[in-house]
Amino acid sequence: MIWLFFVVSLNTLAPSPARAAEAVSQPLAEDPKDEFRWAFSLAADVRWERISDQSVEPRALPSVALGWGVRPWLFLGEYSYDEAESEGSAILNIRRRSRSILFWGQYQVWELRRLTPFFSGGLGARQEKVDSVLYSESRTDEGRWLDQYGVGLGLRFSGLDPLWLSLEGRVLFCGDFEPNPQFGTYLRLGFFF
């Protein structure tokens, strides 16, 4: 299904033969927008997760990203860390910490006057640590790194360069997610240099 969507998208974005012939006959002009550039951002990654009472609630994970690219592509390395609130009582207390590293590729479909839509895909890994305290004894269990991947669709607010403001909807997959996949939103504020 995803491949069908991808093929249909490529067919609608491909230029017509008349436009392609016209583009070949035109001399190439330098476009200052197509230069190499770096990017840095801070973000709030809000994911919908199942909590201990089995309800699904949003949880915000702070995130930092560094990337580079040439339009229409942008490649990002993203790190997020979260320390969930402690759960339990005076006898038993549990605290969960998670961190993830994802590498994303973003493709800007086209650039409009104020908004630039983009598709994204990411691969990476995720690890959880659980600290438990039973009476006065404490124990830390460190999970192994698990594969994580995701897809996204977003809008970047154009015309603000070098400021970077975007909103993205994401679907993330990982073996220990509950529920799996996790849906979320990603609000990014950063700059290009």
Buried (B, 14 or more C-beta within 10 A) or exposed (E): EEEEEEEEEEEEEEEEEEEEEEEEEEEEEEEEEEEEBEBBBEBBBBBBBBEEEEEEEEBBBEBBBBBBBEBBEBBBBBBBEBEBEEEEEEEEBBBBBBBBBBBBBBBBBEBEEEBBBBBBEBEBBBBBBBBBBEEEEEEEEEEEBBEBBBBBEBBBEBEEEEEBBBEBBBEBEBEEBEEEBBBBBBBBEBBBE
